[in-house]
């Protein structure tokens, strides 16, 4: 029964870590939509800036 106190201590440590992670974030209301979304524009596709080159990323197929 020597491992029982070790198990209790480990459980307490993970509980504290879980509570700390659950407390992360920003408290308050959600941000209002941007001006582009309120004008009825298609915000699902990002707008491309003139003069930029599209460089594909390794994980793009997953998105």
N, C-alpha and C positions, 0 to 999 in steps of 0.2 A: 504494500500500500504506500510505498514511498513515492510513487509517481502521481498520486492524487493531488498533493499540494502543488506540484509542478504543473499539472493540468489546470488547476484552478487559477494559478498565476498567469499561465498562458492565455486562458480564456479572458481574464480581466484585461490583459494587455491588448488583445484583439478587440475587445469591446470598447476600450478607450480610443483606440485608433479609428474604429468605425464611427464612433460618436464625433470625433474630431473631423473626420472626412465629411460626415453628414452636415456639419456646421459650416463647411466652406461654401462660399458663394456670396452673392450680393443680396441684401435684404431690401425689399421695397417693391414698387410697382415695376411692371415690364416697361421697356423703352417703347416710345411711340414709333409707328412705322416711319420710314424715311419719306422724303418728299416724292421720290420716284414711285413709291408704292401708292401714295395717296392720289397721284395723278392718273392712276390706272395703267401704268406701264407694266411690261412683263418683267417682274423682278426675279423670275426663276432662272433666267440666263444672264450671266454677268455681261456688262457692256465692255467692249474692247476699246482701249485708249488708242487714239491715232498714233502711228509710229512705233507701236510695240510689236515685238515678235512673239508668237505663241511657242513657248518651249514646253513640250510634253514632260510630265512628271512620271516617275516609275509607277506610282499607285493610281494614276488616272483611270485605268480600266476598272478598278474596283469601285470607283465613285460613279 
